């Protein structure tokens, strides 16, 4: 496994090209997202004094994100 995006993209293109050369495959597509969205969270000193932890913040972000995804999927039906 590699975290080198250029190498991953090159390998992906090579694999897609090899698959397209297979006679039994009629359509090859790539539905991988362009990149992983990433956020960096840094707690301020005041948050730490108020007993806010990284764990609590990450859980809140996680639940908010997946809740909105679930609502999106429900509306998309």
N, C-alpha and C positions, 0 to 999 in steps of 0.2 A: 504494500500500500504506500502511496506517496501523497504528500501534501503540496507537491509542486504542480501548480495549476497548468503551466505550459506543457509539462510532461503528460499530465492527465488528458488534456485536450488533444494532444498529438496521438496518444494511445487510443483515445476514443475514435478519432477520425480514421486511424488505421483499422480498427476493429470494424467500424461501419463499412469501410471500403471492402474489407475481406468478406463481410456478410453480403454485400451487394453483388459480389461475384458468384455467390452460390445460386445455382439455377433453380432450386426449389423455393427460394425466397422471392416474393414479388414486391415487397415493400419493407424498407428499413428506415426507421426514424429514431430520433433521440429525444426523449422527453425529460431528460435531466435538467434541473434548473441551472441557470447561468452560473450561479454561485450561491454558496450558503450565506444567508443573511446573518450577520453577527453583531451583537451589541456588547459594549464594555460598560460595566457598572462599577462605579466607585462610590462607596459610602462616605458621606461627610462626617466630620467629627461629632457634630450634633446628633446625627442619626445613631451613631454608635453609643452616645451617652443615653439615648432614649431606648436602648436595647433593640434597635433594628439590626438584624443580622443579614448577611449575604444570603443565607438560606431562605429567610422569609421573603426577601426581595425577589430572588430567583423564582420561588414558588409562585409568587403573585404574577410575575411576568409570564411564566409558563401557563398558569391557569387562564390568564387573560387572553393569551395568544390562542390557545386551543379552544377556548370558549367561542371566540370570534370565528375560528375556522369551522366549528360545528354549526354555528348559526348560518354561516355562508353556505355550507353544504345543504342545510335544511331549506334555505331560500332558493337554492339552485334547482331543487327538485321541481 
